[in-house]
């Protein structure tokens, strides 16, 4: 029996059972039958969550780009691999065939080598959603360099922090980027970042907006002339299964972002297998994920998962609102999109526009709809189901994380009956557990707790770059012998999971995970600020928005408060990016604290969410009197 494509609910249960009872045999069969290996593995799995250490397919050798490109050339050489849809609808879409993509990746890989990049070196990629982004990611993988893509909406400070954390030798960027009616000066941001990055020897610059940019002699090179000169063949570097493939940063609840490190073989097998099944992918489909490749969703489900299956994957450069809110639907009609994968925040923004735009376009090509990034509320789910899917396309609500590499809890379309706001059942091979505060597993149904995973899956991140201790502390210390996700979840009467949200200090704004600590650090840089705490509160489009409680150094501060508010948001924009700006800033006389001095964000969150009746006992606080005053002055 081939377990590669699940088509029925009963089949899901059978395959699931096998994947749990005989995980090594199960994944070995999938790996053996559907991928190209230079050498097969000696051992399928070895693991110890207490160390923690996980290894899949040890001893195997491969190159992921041979699986994403070379092996398709004979059968799908002329097929479109990447369908690039530019920001400006007047500009022609670009169909890049597997053959052309292969050639572009090989040329780019040769440029990297010529500029001194070797296997194991880190390359930071700071590019907009243009083909060069996918090409440069694959070019790194071709030669065994470790890519670290930084979302090109991050500030220069965020960029330099990430470049330095992984010691990147090279940065790949563009002159600028288009975002709706605006342009962004990416090269200027890189220049500013590099003032603090001594390790970067070279910068490759793609031309996109034809702006005038500064080029530093001996460091900065225009990409195109180098590509024009480059040789079009490039042997794939033979990699070990557990060699690093990439680093991708995700915010933590304290200070530094965490450089999640993913390795080669397990990541490839799991992203390809989930892509095939979660999207019911078939040969002639045109698949579109609206995420940016700067996030894990783009890595796994724009680049690696689709290409490993020989799919046509759409890359969209623009935004949902330009030139108007019909843009997504225009693209669906134009390219006859079959799978559409987006985030609840985008769905809410589009739903706000009513149905005029969705009704204008022919969406009948759609077969499967997906959502990812945060819990989807009931209203948005129904709007998506009724107006986009016309009640006939299943919605796959896919729960997963940067750390998990691939989709973990999800329906399988046309198999798993969906239920609004529920991610439903664990994917093949995934063993979730709900845990209580005493570290005990909560068995049975109709329960809620902290979501953990009991057994390794092939695409789990192997470490935090340069800080294995932090990896252990963050994910493997809260519960013995388990991976702790940081999310809360409930299990309903039939065993379906609903993710209720983060239980730590990460706030998800418009699908972007933002750690509270770095934002508070930025606020505290303001010379008038004594202390700050930020929490999330519900927002009908962004999912969550930021509420900041700030105490000023001088309580009798005479300065104009609105000016201080502006300066604080400017600091946040400079240090992190505009996405992290505070929607509300309340100046307070103090922040509620425990006796050991910890700010009680739980209380502040309740106040921001208008749930002051659920504050609980505040009498044990160091300063219970500030609570009432904060409530009285709530914005
Ligand atoms: C893929 C991605 C991870 C966090 C995760 C959750 C939240 C993601 C869903 C979701 C409810 C979902 N990676 N999250 N998907 N919550 N339902 N379907 O988003 O590292 O950027 O974020 O996102 O809190 O822990 S991520």
Boltz pocket constraint, residues with backbone or C-beta under 6 A from the ligand:
constraints:
  - pocket:
      binder: B
      contacts: [[A, 250], [A, 295], [A, 296], [A, 297], [A, 371], [A, 372], [A, 373], [A, 374], [A, 375], [A, 376], [A, 397], [A, 398], [A, 399], [A, 400], [A, 401], [A, 402], [A, 403], [A, 409], [A, 423], [A, 485], [A, 486], [A, 487], [A, 499], [A, 500], [A, 501], [A, 502], [A, 508], [A, 511], [A, 513]]
      max_distance: 6.0
